[in-house]
Amino acid sequence: MPLSRRRFLSLGAGTLATAVAAKLAFSRSAAAAHPTIDPGTDGHAVSTVCEVCFWKCGVEAHVVGDRLIKIRGNPRHPLSNGKLCPRGVGAVGLAYDPDRLVKPLLRVGPRGSEEFKAVSWDEALSYIANKLEDLRKKYGPESVALFNHGSGASWFKHLLSAYGTANFGAPSFAQCRGPRDVAFELTFGSDPGSPEILDIGHSDCLVLIGSHLGENMHNTQVQDFADAVARGADLIVVDPRFSTAASKAKTWLPIRPGTDTALLLAWIHVIVTEQRYQRAYVEKYTSGFDELAKAIVEYTPEWAAAETGLDAEVIRATARRIAGAAPASLVHPGRHASWYGADDTHRSRAIAILNALLGSWGHRGGFFRPSGMKLAKVPTPAYPKAKPPADRREGEAPFALEPLAQGLRRATLDGQPYPIKGWFVYGTNLIQALPQREETLKAIQALELLVVVDVLPAEIAGYADVVLPEAAYLERFDDLVPIAWHKSGVALRQPVIPPPGEAKPGWWIARELGQRLGLGAYFPWTDVEGYLKERCKLSGIDYATLARDGVVLAPDKPTVVEDGLALTFATESGKIELYSEKLAKAGFSPLPKYERPDGVPAGYFRLLYGRAPAHTFGRTTNNRLLGELAHNDRVWINAKVAKDLGLADGATVRLVNQDGIKSAPVQIKATERIRGDCVYMVHGWGHTAKGLRYAKGRGADDAELVSRVKVDPVMGGTGMRVNFVTLQKEA
């Protein structure tokens, strides 16, 4: 039976929805009775926007009274199309998580002791405002940094911009998508988007390089992936591990970890030397082809075979298949691209250049070009001029598009180029999100103020001076959510149920702090719905329709050349820049180059990591409903290697890295689906926070073992797949 979209997503759309409706096991306080709701009722549906991951799907939340009973995809929203991934459906488990933060907390013990007292909102906000005034007088407003993840952070960026700082660091840049975004900006003049603007559903050939679709449940992308597989599209998966996506592929290439750039260069070699590129497209839209053709001569499939461990003829044959399907041939740019540091931007540049040779940028089955919808801003005073961010030294990572989170951490430690003394942390658990944990803990101890805004007491909250309980995304308004997709428009996040205890929405917290700091003019509204109505009015959007349907779509415009799109490129040359003059002028190679990764030491394995379809890293591992699907992790190891080590499937081990850091106990998964020189684990387990009563002590934390990084010199990304581990058997 072919793999249909419905079958591929049946777990999210069916199993969990039934489980949620039939056995809603959590209440908002330990004393409250379990809800008594007829599992057959649909209740009243409210349209809003999901926040379990960055995809921001449209959802319909069904409520009875003020009880949430189930969640479905909004059929009017182009990113959900009426369907959700397991995480989105399981969001009921977050709303009724008994470990939710419900009161403002003030630290009473040493940092990291997780000892707090509950205080009023007035006391908590006045404490923070007084500390911020003190920091502004002693060190200047730039001494405060915001570490953030999620759309709700926009209120705190607004607040702190008005305060006078530009130090906003998201780990999702330097620790995730940064090399990819920079590489595509340098090549095409724009990045692949978030969500990625990939027309997978119409691709005739799809290449995944370390992209785990099916385990990485980005909703629309996985729906399109299922459609492509059902159509019989040619799927080539490059991965040291036989992933879910690899199980659907015509060809799986179990590459030696860290040698992906060599494979990409060899594919480019075949396509260029055999003249299999889209000649008319390349001649019309690109610059630097002659330089590329000269540089690529040495990167033969035979050379790449020695580097990658793959067969030269397989490399040659797959290159021909990729080119044969062009322009409906797509080499996926990936998302998490900070792998090995030294050549991460070059690897992503090779992917960008390969797509350019295929003519996929702007064509059906490749990268489409959404027009988006212009949204007006509600007028507020201009922000004060702020000092440049403190994340970089002169000449360092010159192509970074955003401040580097680890750079702000470094400035906190050494005070250069100026001191960082206060941190706001919104929606990101820096203990797991930043590599080199000891550096993070040292920086935290050097702070004069640490404020954490979150819905759950993750590890970072245990180090805070003040913990502010935020209403979860189903309980609050956020700013308008733009949609840039085949159909563009705007969506509305609005409250579905009331927040538990004294939890407050982020807009309210930021506005209250602004008033205490004398910044009330930057928040010229008494309630956020008035702000949203004004912004809709200025943008020509009917707010009543938006609130009712959850989404308002813009008129259709061409998104691919086949439908009349005119291609333009925001590069200096106005063309796709295969050869980058910008890189050359900055002292970097203008064309992709390969740097051989460090070899695996004897007795060790390269540590690889990824994600599971039921979880968004550590953000959802405390969710009891999602825990019914996956409530622990296991370390993948090659079955033959495990046998040689005397380890049976399911044996309990500890991982010990090259610096002697030892993980919590974790079971192994002995399998033939992984190479013998590496091990693999899912990121986000191994919690130690006392407040996460469900997740605490389950599995091991891969981030704890990432004590070394290699920094991408082009854009500052932290390559984290440079750590090695041994396995110690537990009694």
Protein Blocks (a to p, Z undefined) as FASTA:
>chain_A
ZZdfklmmmmmmmmmmmmmmmmccbdfbfkbccddddfkbgbjadddddfkbmnopacdd
ddehjacfbdcddfkbmklnopacfklmmmmmmmmockbcfbdcddfbdehklpacdddf
klmmmmmmmmmmmmmmmnojklpccddedjklmmmmmmmmmnopabdcdfklmmmmmmmm
mmmmmmnopaebjadfdffklpcbdcdehiaghjaccfklmmmmmmmmmnopacddddfb
dcfklmmpmbdcdddehilmmmmmmmmmmmmmnopacfklmmmmpghklmmmmmmmmmcf
klmmmmnopafklmmmmmmmmmmmpckbccdebjblcfnommmmmmmmmmmmmmmmnomg
opahiacddebjadddddddddddddddfkbcehiaklbcbdcfklmmmmmmnopabdcf
bdcdehiafklmpghkllmmmmmmmpcbdcdddfbdcfklmmpmbdcddddfklcccddd
ddddfbgcddddddfbdcehjbccfklmmmmmmmmnopmmmmgcfbfklmmmmmmmmnop
afklmmmnopacdddddfbfknopacddfbfkopacfbafklmmnopafbdcdddddddd
ehiacddddddfkbghjllmmpmklmmmogcdcddddfklmmmnopaehiacddddfkop
acddddddddfkbcfkbccddehihiabfklmmlgopajdfklmmmbccddfknopacfk
lcccdddddZZ
